[in-house]
Amino acid sequence: MLANAVGIAIYLVLASRGWRIPQEHGAVPVTGEPLVWVLALPVLGVFLLANIVWGGMLLRYREPKRGLWWLITGAVWLLAIYVDFAHH
């Protein structure tokens, strides 16, 4: 959970560099956005892979109580992705 919290923070910091400033109303094109995605998507991918492995281990070793933490982590990641896309 702590590693995921750090990953979410890193992802949002990297992704926030491509967020639009509402006061500009499209006056300034966001030309650096692809560069931001090149930096932010690998963080998302690494943690997605790690969480898939974590979920597989939970299923294999039948640890249902820890599965709740896995679901909470997934929900927080989805919230972080929502926050990111809401600012584009």
C-alpha positions as CSV (number, residue, x, y, z in Angstrom):
1,M,0.0,0.0,0.0
2,L,2.8,2.4,0.8
3,A,4.6,1.7,-2.5
4,N,1.3,2.3,-4.3
5,A,0.8,5.6,-2.4
6,V,4.2,6.7,-3.5
7,G,3.5,5.5,-7.1
8,I,0.3,7.5,-7.2
9,A,2.0,10.6,-6.0
10,I,4.8,10.2,-8.6
11,Y,2.2,9.6,-11.3
12,L,0.2,12.7,-10.4
13,V,3.2,14.9,-10.2
14,L,4.5,13.7,-13.6
15,A,1.0,13.9,-15.2
16,S,0.2,17.3,-13.8
17,R,2.9,18.8,-16.0
18,G,0.5,18.3,-18.9
19,W,-2.6,19.7,-17.2
20,R,-4.2,22.7,-18.8
21,I,-4.5,26.0,-17.0
22,P,-8.2,26.9,-17.0
23,Q,-7.5,30.7,-17.2
24,E,-5.8,30.3,-20.6
25,H,-9.0,28.9,-22.3
26,G,-7.0,27.1,-25.0
27,A,-4.9,30.1,-25.9
28,V,-1.7,28.1,-25.2
29,P,-1.4,24.7,-27.0
30,V,0.0,21.9,-24.8
31,T,2.8,20.8,-27.0
32,G,4.7,19.1,-24.2
33,E,1.9,16.7,-23.4
34,P,3.3,13.7,-25.3
35,L,6.6,14.1,-23.3
36,V,4.6,14.1,-20.1
37,W,2.9,10.9,-21.1
38,V,6.2,9.3,-21.9
39,L,7.2,10.0,-18.3
40,A,3.9,9.2,-16.5
41,L,2.7,6.1,-18.4
42,P,5.7,3.9,-17.4
43,V,5.0,4.6,-13.7
44,L,1.4,3.6,-14.3
45,G,2.5,0.5,-16.2
46,V,5.0,-0.7,-13.6
47,F,2.4,-0.4,-10.8
48,L,-0.3,-2.0,-12.8
49,L,2.0,-5.0,-13.4
50,A,3.0,-5.1,-9.7
51,N,-0.7,-5.0,-8.6
52,I,-1.6,-7.7,-11.1
53,V,1.1,-9.9,-9.6
54,W,0.0,-9.0,-6.1
55,G,-3.6,-9.9,-6.9
56,G,-2.4,-13.2,-8.4
57,M,-0.5,-14.0,-5.3
58,L,-3.6,-13.2,-3.2
59,L,-5.6,-15.6,-5.2
60,R,-3.0,-18.3,-5.2
61,Y,-2.4,-18.2,-1.4
62,R,-6.1,-17.6,-0.7
63,E,-5.8,-14.5,1.5
64,P,-9.2,-12.9,1.3
65,K,-8.7,-10.3,4.0
66,R,-5.7,-8.8,2.2
67,G,-7.8,-8.8,-1.0
68,L,-9.7,-5.9,0.5
69,W,-6.5,-3.8,0.5
70,W,-5.9,-4.8,-3.1
71,L,-9.4,-3.6,-4.1
72,I,-8.9,-0.3,-2.1
73,T,-5.6,0.2,-3.9
74,G,-7.2,-0.4,-7.3
75,A,-9.9,2.1,-6.4
76,V,-7.4,4.8,-5.4
77,W,-5.5,4.2,-8.6
78,L,-8.7,4.7,-10.6
79,L,-9.3,7.9,-8.6
80,A,-5.8,9.1,-9.5
81,I,-6.4,8.4,-13.2
82,Y,-9.8,10.2,-13.0
83,V,-8.1,13.2,-11.4
84,D,-5.5,13.2,-14.2
85,F,-8.0,13.0,-17.0
86,A,-10.3,15.6,-15.4
87,H,-7.5,18.2,-15.8
88,H,-6.9,17.6,-19.5
